[in-house]
Structures are given as structure tokens and as C-alpha cells.
């Protein structure tokens, strides 16, 4: 991991489930690294402790497994992202409604964007 921060090292130390190799966290897709980085930044800003994060993530994973997640590791960062969304809503950073609004807009923008091109959100994506 490039320019690994103290918060990222703490995350790897406390959150034992993070996929990793000898150099640190590993990601299969760029969005996974982005989700990891968002959590690190929010931790650095004091939104949550890594212990709180680990407990919330474990709860999210257990809930997913109860509902049929095969727990093969391929969905790990989906759980990470869901935990991130729940914590920012619970902490009052944003609302679940706003998160859904942006997710829907992002999906709309992705649908109209040719493969390999950057996705750009436009006002009409929110309509």
C-alpha cells in the first residue's frame, strides 16, 4: 500500500479480517481500495475507533452470512462499504436517503458511460 498512514496500519492491526499479504491490505478492484481509504480518513478525523469499526464490520458480515453470503472472501469489501454507509448515517454525517440518492445517481451515470471512460455525475443523474 502506498504511503501507508498510521491509521491504515492500525486498521490492519485491529481489523484482523482485512485481506492482506506481507506488504499490507490487498484489493481486487480499485473501488475496494477507495472504500478502505475512505474508512481510514474518517477514522483519522475521529468519526469512529477501529474497535468500533471492527465490531460494526463483524456484525455486517454475520448478518450477510445469515442471509446466504457464502463468505468466500469475494464480498468482503461489499461488507466494508455497507459498514461505512451505516456508520456515516448513524453518526449523522449524512442520511441513508442521501446515500441512496447518490448510489442511484451513480448507477444512472455508469449506465450511460462507455466502458473504460470516467464516470461523471451530472445533475440529470439525480432525476
ABEGO torsion letter per residue (X at the ends): XBGBBAAAAAAAAABAABBBBAAEBBBABAAAAAAAAAAAAAAAAGABBAAAAAAAAAAAAAAAAAAGBAGAGAAAAAAAAAAAAAAAAAAGABBAAAAAAAAAAAAAAAAABBBGBBBBBBAAAAX
